[in-house]
């Protein structure tokens, strides 16, 4: 009875390890890594666009403040 118990435990651990190893290998495949890199690049690209938009809006606002302080007319470009 004891041998059957330990055989079952060993088989269960082996199967669990095999399943986890297959999952890891699927996640580490070149195709999966490529998808993750592409998603990260897309997120970085969007962050850069948001940053640029924020900086440009701040530049326009600051230019208006400086023109007002110096007494220059507003730039209508």
N, C-alpha and C positions, 0 to 999 in steps of 0.2 A: 504493500500500500504506500509506503514511504517513497519508494522508487517511482511509482506512478505520479505521485504528487510533485516530486522534484523534476521529473521529465516534463510534466505539464507546465511547470513554472519556467523551465529552461526554454521550452518551445515558445511559450508566450513572450518571453523577453526577446528571443531571437526574431520572432515575427514583428514585434514592436520596433526593434532596432532596424530591421529591413525596411519597414514602412517609412520610418524617419529618414533613413539614408536615401531612399528614393525621392522623398519630398525635397531633401536638401539638394540632391543632384539636379532635380528639375528647376529649382530656384537658381542654381549656379550655372545653368546652361547658358551658352553665348546668346541665344535668342532671348531668354528671360532677362539677362543682364542688359542687353540692348534696349529692351522695352523700358526697363527702369531708368537707364541713362537718358533715353528720349523724354520720358516724363519729367525727370529732373530738369533737363535743359529747357523744356517748355515752361516749367514753373519759374526758372531763373529769367527767361526771356520776358515773361509777364511782369515780374518784379522790376526789371530794368525799365520796361515801358512805363509802369506806374511811377517809378522814381523820376524818370525824365519829364513826365507830365507835371509832377509836383514841383520840380526845379524850375521848369519854364513858367509855371503860374506864379511862383515866388519871384522870379526875375521880372516879370511884367509888373507885378505889384510894387516891387522895390523901385523899379524905374519910374513908375508913376509918383511914388513918394519923393524921390530925389528931384524929379522935374518940378513938382509942386514946391519943394523946399527952395529950389534955386530960382523959381519963377519962370521957367521955360514952358512953352505951350505943350499940350499933350501930343504925343506921336500918334498919328492916325494911320499908320501902316497896317 
